[in-house]
Amino acid sequence: MENELPEPARFFRPGTFDGDVSVVTGGGTGLGLEISRSLAALGSTVIIASRTSEHHAAFLDEGRERGWNVDAIELDVREADEVHAAAKGIVEKHGKVDILVNNAAGNFVCPAEKMSPRAWRAVLGIVLDGTFYCSRSFGKHMIRRGEGGRMLNVVATYAWTGMPGVAHSASAKAGVWALTKTLAAEWARFRININSIAPGPFQSDGARANLWPNEETAEKIRESIPLGRFATREEVARHSLYLLTREAGYVTGDCMVVDGGLSLSAGRMWEPGAKLERPPRTKDA
């Protein structure tokens, strides 16, 4: 196990993130965990932040076993003061922060007319407020330090295509995408690169529980994806890692879509491969 790299990390040279200190919100589960594992395996010190310490154990145990430099903190990204204190504590303990991954999220399917103010506020708070609070607090450190930095925000293609049942999440992700472009333009002078990644459906426990809780729903989604399958967490993490490398240093304010073509087929009027039946022409046509 010691020498076996996590799958996403195998596409990068060993030591790609040597010397970096990375913070990953929601880093103990799902996509965040895959990104965290790969960053650590490629040389970064990685601190994961989650609302509950129960999500820390797997990553910390693996890190100790593999000899990675890992740490974890409990953090509710919706609370600005808590985020500020966390950023200050991480910098004091680890000396700096080079990379921030804003991955913490909340989502569930709910028709807009049935959505409570509390449900709306919970998702907006985690996704949009949390991304801004973390970006601001860690961004201030990067600005003061004067050596640049890299940030990655996790969004979704329905932020610009729309999708029934996710008014809260789509609105929050649209805000994060706008924030990505705005901060990228504003902080470029500080050599801080800020990008987004927009995954399509990928396999995770949270997605299965909240978005496709049965095989019938999963199959309908699968049929709507031009490539005909869900992504894996590892695939999405692989592309996320690229945007965090120094090799991507001339990319900022961009969004990488990793959705198997799903967003290309939104609202399509014609099914690829189907024959269009046209009525016969009349003499007057």
C-alpha positions, 0 to 999 in steps of 0.5 A: 500500500505504501508505494501505490498511488491513488489513481488520480495521482498516477497521471502526474510526476512524483512530487508535483505538489512538494512543499505546498500546503493545501486546504480542502473543504469537504475533504473527507468524503467523495470528490474532496477525499479523492483530491485530498488523497492525491494532493498528499500522495504527490507531496503536499501537506493537506488539511481537510475541513469538515463540519464533523470529525467523523469524516476525518478518520479515513483520511487521517488513518490512511495518511499516517499509514502512508507517511503523508503530511495530513491534518484535519479541522472541524469547520462550518464554512457558513460561519465567517468568524469560524472560517477566519479563525480556522485560516489563522490557525492553519497558517500559524501551525503550517506556516502558509497555505498555497492551495485552497479547494472549495468543495464543501456542498449541500444538495438534494432534489426539491421542487422550488414551490415546495422548498422551505426558506431554511432549505434554500438558506442551508445550501446557499450558505454552504456553497456560496457563502462558504466559498466566499468566506474561505476564499477571502480568508485564505486569499488575504493570507496569500496576498500578504505572503506575496508568493501567489496561490491557487484556488479551485471551486467546484460548480455544476453545469446546471448553474448555466443550463438550469435543471428541475429540482435544484433551484437552490444548488443551481443558484448557489453554483451560479454565484460561485462561478461568477465569484470565480471569474471576479476574483480571478480578475481581481487577484491576478495581480497577486499571482493567485489563480482561481478556476472552477471545475464542473463535474457531471454525475459521478458515483458517490454515496452522497449523490446516490442517496440524494440525486439518484436513490434508485436504479430507475432514476440512475438509468434515466440520467445515464441515458441522457449522457452522450458518453452513456455512463457516470464519471468516477470520482477519480476521473473528476479528481484527475482533472481537478489536480491539473488545475492546481498544478503550476503547469496550469499557471496561465489558466485563471477564471476558467471552468473545466467541464467534466460531464460526458457531454451532458450539458451539450444535450440539455433541451435537445430537440433531436435524438442523435441517430434517430431518423427525422420523419418529415411529412410528404411535400405538397405541390404548393410547399 
